[in-house]
Every structure is written in C-alpha cells, then in structure tokens.
Amino acid sequence: MAEKITKREDDYSKWYNDIIKIAELAEHSDVRGCMVIKPYGFAIWEKIKDQLDKMFKETGHQNAYFPLFVPKSLFEAEEKNAEGFAKECAVVTHYRLKTDPNEKGKLMVDPDARLEEELVVRPTSEAIIWNTYKKWIQSYRDLPILINQWANVVRWEMRTRLFLRTAEFLWQEGHTAHATKAEAIEETEKMVQVYADFAEQFMAMPVIQGLKSESERFAGAEETYCIEAMMQDGKALQAGTSHFLGQNFAKAFEVKFSDKEGKLDYVWATSWGVSTRLMGALIMTHSDDLGLVLPPALAPIHVAIVPIFKGDEQLEMIKNKLNPYIEEMRNAGLSVQFDDDDNRRPGWKFAEYEAKGVPVRLAIGPRDLENGQIEVARRDTQEKFTVALDEVVKTVNNLMKEIQDNLYERALKFRESNIEKVDSYEDFKSKIENGGFFLAHWDGSAETEEKIKQDTKATIRCIPLEGEKEEGKCMVTGKPSAQRVIFAKAY
C-alpha cells in the first residue's frame, strides 16, 4: 500500500485516524461532525450488532422501533434527563422550505411552516418510549416489558472523532419495565454482564465492571453500571452502560400498573446501550503500526488467500487444488477470500490484508503446489510458517482460537501492567500524566471529584464491583473512604 501509518509512539491520535482511513473503515462526512461508515467498517459493525442481538434475544428481549422525533413537551417531562441532554439537542422547528424570492435557485425556511410544537431529534429515547409504555401497561400481567431498539441518535458534539464521538451515531438502546425494584436491578446487572461477556469473549477486550459516581451517572438514573476498558495509550474508554432508572420515568409519564392485590404502583425501569464507539475500542485495543488487528470473532474476512501466479494456467492449477480446502473452511463457518485479482501485485495484497486486520493470510505459488505446502501468516504475531496442504484447514481452525485468546491475553497483560494503587495526591498528579488506571481512595464527595478533574483532567471511571474493598483515607482530603475507585483520563 502506498500510504504509511503514523507510529503510535509518535502521534497516537494520528495513528488512530490513519488506521481508520487505510483500513477503509470510515471517513468524515460533508455534514459537520458526522461520519460515513464504509462497507468494511460497516461489516465489522454488523458482526458486533448480530452477536449482541443474539445475546439480547437469548435473555428474553425483543426488538422494536420508536420515532426519531420527540415532542419537546415529552422530552421535558423527566427533568434530570432533559437537563442532562439539553445542550446536545438538535431541534426541528419548521416542516417546509420554499424558494427564496431574493436569491434565484436558493431555498429558505418557510416562516409560515413553523411547527406547533418543536421536535427534538432523539439524543436518547426514554421520553418517547415511556410515553408509549403508558398505553401498554395497565396490570402486572403486562410486565415485564423487555424491548431493545437498534437506531441512530443525534448529540450535537462540538469536538468530534470518528467512532468515538460524532454528532450522529449508531447504537442499540434497551428499555425495560418491571413490577418490582428487585427485578429492575436484576435486569440492570444482567445487561452489564452481557456487555462484559461480549467485550471479553468476542472483542477480546478485558473490561472492569463498576458503578458510576453520582456526577458521572446517566441523567435521570439512580444507578449507572458500566464496563471500562483501557486503550493502548493508557486512557479509559467507557464501552457500555446499564442504568437502573428507579421509578423516575414512570412518575414523569404516569405509568402505573395494578398489582396482584389490585393496588396501583409506578413501574420500575432500566435502560442500557452500546454504540459504534465499540469500533473505536476495537481499533485502539488491538491494532499496531501496520494497521488494524481484528479478533477472529468479529472479522468480516477470516482468511485471505493470495495466489502467486503467472498466467491463467498457473492460476487455474492453484484454484483447482485449493477449492476443496476453501469449501471445507467455509463449511466450518469461516469467511474466506480468494484474491485472484491480477491488477495488484502479491506484496500490495499482503499489505492490504495486513492493514485491514485479516486474522490469517495464506500464500501459495506453483512451487508450493509442487511441494504440497502453503505459507501461513498470522496477523496478531506477524509469524509466518509453511504447512502441508492437507493440514491447512486444521491449522487455520486452530489459529482462529489461538489468535482470539492471544489478543485477549495480550490486552489483559497490558492493562494489568498499567494499573497501580496510589495513596498520595502528589504522586497521583505526577503519574496520571503518563496514562493508566489508578486505584485510589476518594471521600465520596462531588467537590473532591471535581477538584481532581480540574487539577488533572482525570475522572472516576468506576467504583469496581469486584476485587478487594479495603477501607482507607481519601488521597485529597484524608477523609474516610469505603474502597478504592478507578481514576483515569478518558475518551
């Protein structure tokens, strides 16, 4: 490939953007702050989406779809939620354009076509969904409602980065309704576990499950559970959230149900979501200076085969020999691409598949054919070796698991080597500059949390659910602390 990727150590941000460009994942749109997800990038997103969708359905959820537009009065109904998203809202005020009488060929907003009520372009769907649930729920027999929606949302970001933060992005949002507080909390915890399982088993990305501090919670939630991952620059990335909403939205929209004794009560709610931000997490967890590195579980192409040939006769010989093996691999569930494009040299193709993170590349020429062998290259370690053709299917199948496991272990080792306990605030301020996760005591106050953020730009990523719960003293104020929390700089 003609273009080179900036080294991570030279400019991490440019390295990230270079990979997105060279691997043909996405590009900036002419619409400010928005992106075009290109076919290869969308193929990865589809893999993410399909697997998560399967996991949601296995836990009893169904898909539905709700309007993109939320009447402003509905959006305002839950005060905390409205205040939390107000600054990011795009708002539709008119429904028609007309020809500008002062400038030929131009259009203008028709001042006579103002909407009676302004419409918020959904930044999240709690308001429109809970207004709908009011019609669906009358009795305990109508509960639980376990709904998921795959959709786009708009949050008017001023500073954008492809996949990580864009004005419009794709996501899923689960919205569930329950008869009891205990059921809603169980749902909230179940879904953060689903996210953690997906991240670790399919993305090969180790995550820490925890609770958000009050100031970091989702607007309108009583508790926010999250999974946090460490990127290769030591920064944290929030990879998924699950919110226990209590009865806040039920009260805002008057969603009541009659229990078994005939008593009326408000419904208990949850919401949970992940987005195309997972694409950014995937890139920054595994990729290297040669390009994208993909775990086989999410790779659109598992195996790329590059035949090395001169003329149609040699190509036909290679094809005929490999076809049974290709069919066997495909029958085993692998996506195989046989690249017989004679407009590109083999070296260009090698670099192309390397940049796109294809887990395994095979190369074979006439001499290999004579010797009954094929060259195997694995993307994660850059290791190359030859195997007998009769062993290639078994080798490739084994490599899929080996690569998946290796990527997870490599990322876990990196995270574990970049987590440190700190007790001194001066020590913390010095070390946080180099990135990493820091386990430190905090007195639980929003004031101390804000001071740390102002001093260092680090935030509390989560209050870990697992691990030791040692008591101590806040590194800033010296006041009592029930357990250490994770501080980091974040995306």
N, C-alpha and C positions, 0 to 999 in steps of 0.2 A: 504494500500500500504506500502511496506517495506521502501521506500526511503522517507526522510523528506525534506521539502522545507526550505531553509535558510530564516530567518526573514528579511523583508525589512529593518528594522532599524539596523540590524547587518551588512548586506552586500548587498546593493541594486543590484549591478551587478551580484552577485552570485544568488540572489533571482530570477532575470530575467532569467538567464541561467537554473536554476533549474526548473522553470515553463515550459520552452520550452522542457526540457528533460522529465519531469514527465508527462506532458500533451501530450507527443509524437507529437510535432509539427514539429520539425526539428532536424538535427544533422550535425555536421561538416563532410565534405567530405574528402576523401584522397587527393583531389585536393586542394592545399593550398588556403585558402581564400574563398572557395566555400561551399555551403551547400546542403544537401539533405532535401527536404521538404517531410515530411512523410504524409501518407494518411489523418490523421486527420487534420494536418496543411493545407494540400492542399484543403481539403473540405471547410475549412474556407475561403481560398483564392478564391476558386471557387464561394462562396457566394458573396464575395466582387466584383469579376470580373463580375458575372452575373448581379448584380444590377447596377453597373456602366455602363456596356454595354447597358443595357436597357435605362438608363438615357441619354447616348450619342446618341442612336438612336432616342430617343424622341426629341432631339434637332437637328435632321437632319443629323447626322453624319453616315458614312458608314465605315465598316472595310475593310482593305486591308492588304497586306503583302509585305514587301520590303526586299532585301538581307541583310544577316548578315554581309557581307564583303563590305567595302567601299574602292575603289581605293584611294591611298594616294593623288593623284593629286586632286581628288574631295574633299577630306577631307580638303585639304589646301586652297580651294577656298575662304571660308569665314574666313578671317584671325583671327578675335577675337575668333570665335568658335574653330578653330584649336588650337590656343594658350591656350585657357581655358581647353581643354581636353588632350593636348599633353602628359602630364606626366602620364596620366592614361591609355594610349592606349596599347592594345596588338596588335602586328603586325605579319602577316603571310608573311614569306619571301620565303619559299620553298613549293613545292607541292608533294614531294615524299620522302620516306625512302628507305634505302636499307640495306642489310646485311653487318655488319661491318667485313671486312676481317681480322682484328686484334683480334677480340673477338667473338668466336663462340656463336651463339644464341642471339646476340645483334644486335640492329638496329642503324643506324646512318642516319643523314640527307644526302641526295644525293646532293653533291655540284653541280652536273650538272643539278639539277632540280630547280634552282633559278627562281622565278617569274620575269617576265619582269618589272612588277610594283608591289610594295609591297601593301598588303591589310590590312587596319585597321579593326579589329573586332569592330563592332559598339559600341561606348560608348553612342551614340545618333544618330538619323537618318536624321537630317536636310539635310546633304550633298547629300546623295543618293536619298532622296525624292525630293529635289528641282531640282536636275539634271533630274529626271523623269518628274516633273511638266513642265519643259521646252518643253517637247514633247506634253503635254496635253493641253497647254494653248496658244491660238492664239488671241482669241476675248473675249470681255466682256461676250459673250454668254456662254463661258466655265467656268465662275466664278459664285458663289464661289465654290471652291473645299473643301469639309469638310470630311477629312479622319482621321480615327483612326487606330492604329496598336497595337495589343497585341503581345508582343515579349519578348525576353531576351536581355540583354545588358551586356557588359563587361567593367568594370572600375577597373583597376589594383590597388586595395586598399592594402596598406601595413598593416594597423591595421583593423581587421575585427571583426564584432559582428553579430551574427545570426539575420537575417531580417533587422537590422539597417544599416549595411554596409558590403557588401560582394563583391567579385570580379566579380561574375556573379549574376544578379538578374532578376526577372520578373517584367514587368511593362506594362503600356499602354502609347503610345505617340500619341497625336493628332497633325496633321499638316494641317493647313488650308491656303487657298489662297483667296484673296479678291480684289475687284476692287478699293476700297477706304480705306483711313486711318480710317475713322469713322467706317466702317464695321468691320475692323480688331480689333479695340479697343473694339467694342461692343462684338465681339466673345471672346476676351481675358477675359473681365469682366464676360461674361455669363458663361464661363467654370470654373472660380474660384468660382463662385456662385454654380455651380453644385457640385464641390468638397466640399464646405462648407455644402450644403444641405445633401450630402451623409454622411459626417462625423458626423453631428449632428443628423440626422434622423435615420441612420442605425447603425453607430458605437457608438452612444450615447456619442460622444466626442465633447465638445464645442470647437470652434476654433475662432481665431481672423483673420479677413481678412485684408490684408495690402499690401503695396508696399515694395519691397526690396530697400535698399540703392544701389547706383551705384556700389559699390565694391562687393555687395552680389548678383548682378543680374546674370542671366544665360548668359554665354558667347555668345555674338552676339545679345543680346536683347536690345531694347530701354527701355522697362519697364518689370519688373517681378512682377506679383501679386502672393500672397501666402496665404496659411492658416497655422497658427501656433497653436499648441496645447501644453498644459502643462502636463507633466508627473508627477507621484506621488513623484518624488524626487525634483520637482521644476524646472527641466530642460525643455527647449523648444524642440519640435520636429516639423520640417517642414514637413507637411503632404501632401502637394500638391502645385504645381506651374503652373502658366499660363503666357506665355510670349508674349508680343507684340514685334514682330521682325522687325517692320517697313518694309523697302524695302531692308534691308541688304542682305538677301539671294537671293532675286530676282536679285539684281545687281551683286552679285557674280556669279550667274549661268545664267545671261542674260535671265531672264524670263520676257518677255514683253507681253502686250496684246493691242489690238486695241479697243479703247472705242467707244461709240455710234457716236462720231463725226469723227471717223477714226484716231484719234490721238494715237500714241504709248506711253505707260507708263509702268513703272515697277509695278509688282504685290505687294500687301501688305500681310504680313504673320503673322501667330501665331503658337505657339506650346505649348503643355500643357501635363502634365503627373503626374501620381502617381505610386507607386511601392509596392513591398512586404514589404517595410518599414511600410506600414499601419498595417501589422501584429504585428510589434513591438509596434506601437502606441496603438493597441487594448489591448495588454498584459499589457502595463505599465499604461494605463488609468484606468483600472477597477480591475485588479487582486489583490489578497490578499495573506496572508501567508498560505492559504490552497490550493492555486493553481489558475488556470485560472478562470476568470469570463467573460462570454460572454453575450452580449446583444442578446435577442431572434432573432432580425432581421438578425443576422449573424451566429447563432448557427447551426451546422450541425445536432445536436440532440436537439430537444426542450424538450422532456420528456423522462426520463429513468424510466422504471418500474421494480422494484426489487421484485419478488415474494418470500415469505419466506415459505418454504415447506419442508416436509419430504416425500419422495417417489413420484412416478408418479401419484398416485391417487389425492393427495392434489394439485399437480401442475396442473393437468387436470381440477380440480374444479375451480381453480383460473383463468386459461386461459379461460374457457368457460364463466365465469362470466364477465371477462374484455373485451373479444373480441368485443362486440358491442360498448363499450366506446372507445376502441382503434380505431376502424373503424371510429367512429364519429370524433375523434380528427384528424385523418389523412385526412378525408374529409374536415376538416376545414383548411387544409394546414399545419398541424403540423407534424414534424418528430418524430415518437415515437419508442423507442427501448424497447422491452420486453426481459429482460435478464433472461433467464431460464437456464443459464449455471450452472450445479451442481458441477463443479470443483472449484468454487470460493464461499467463504462464503459471506453472505449479507454485513457484515461490510467492507470487502475488496471492494465490488462493490460500496458501498456508497462513500468510499474514492476515488475510481477511477473516478466516475462521478463528484464528487466534484472537483477533480484536473483538470478535462477536461472542467469545466465550464458549464456543462449542466444546463440550467436555472431552470428546475423543476424536482424533483425526487419524484416518488411515491413508496410506500412500502405497501405490503398487505400480510397477512398471514391468516391461517384458522379461527382464532378468529375474525379478521377484517371482514372476509367473512360472518361469522355468524351474526355480528352486522351491516352488510351493510355499512361499512365505509372503508376508505383508508387514510393512512398517506401521507401528502404533505410536501415536504421540498423545500423552495425556496433558490436558490444559493446566491443571492445578499445579503440577510439579515441573512441567516442561520436560519430563522424562520421555525418551524415545527408545524403542526396542523393536525387535522383529519377532514375530511368532509364526508358527506353521499355519497355513490357511485353514487347515482342519480344526485349529484351536481358536480361530479368531472370534467366533460367536461367544464361546465360553469366556474368553479373555475380556471381551467388551462388556458382557453382562456383569462379570465380577468387578470390572473397573467402575461401573456406574455406582455401585455401593461403596467401593473404596474411595472414590472422589467425593461423594456425598459426605461420608464420615470424616474424611480428611479435612474438608472445608470447615465443618463444624468444629472439629478438634483444634484446628489452627486458629479459628476466630475465638474460641473459648480460651485457649492459651494466651492469646494476645490480651483479651480482656482481663484475665486473672493476673497477668503481669503488670497491668496498669490500674489496679485497684489498691488503694492504700488507706490505712487509718491515719487520721491526723487529730491532734488534740490542741495544738497551738494555732491561734488565728494567724499569727505572723507566718508560721510555717505553711499554713493553708494558702495564704495570699501569694506566697512565693511559688509554690508548687503548681497551683491551678493554671498558671500561665502556660505550662507545658502540656496541658490536657490530662485526661484521665478521670477516673471516678474516685471520689474521696468520701470515705465513711467518717462522718464527724457528728458530734453531739450538737443539738440545737434545742433551744429552750421552748420551742413551740409557738413563739410569738411572731406575728406578721411583721412587727417592727424590726426584729433581728433579721428575719428573712430578707426584708427589703434592704437593710444596710449591707448585707453580704452581696446582694445583687448589684447594688450601686457601687460598692468597692471593687468587685471582681468580675462582674457580668456572669457569675455562676448562679445557678438556681438549684433548688431542691428538686431532683429528678423524681425521687420517690422515697417513701418510707417503706423499706423492704418488708415483704410478708414472711420471708423465710430467713433463716440464719439466727445468730445469737441476738438476744435482746438485752444486752448489758446496759445498766444504768450508768450515768456519768454526769459531767458538767458541760454546759454549752461552751463551745470554744470562743464565743464572743463575749457573753455576759457572765459566765460562771454559774448561771442558774441551773437547777436540776433538769436532767434530760432522761427520758424513759429508755431511749435506744438511739443508736446511730442512724442517721439518714444519709442518702447518697446525694452529694453535690457534684455538679459538673457544668461545664459550658455546653450549650446545646444548639441544635439546628431549629 
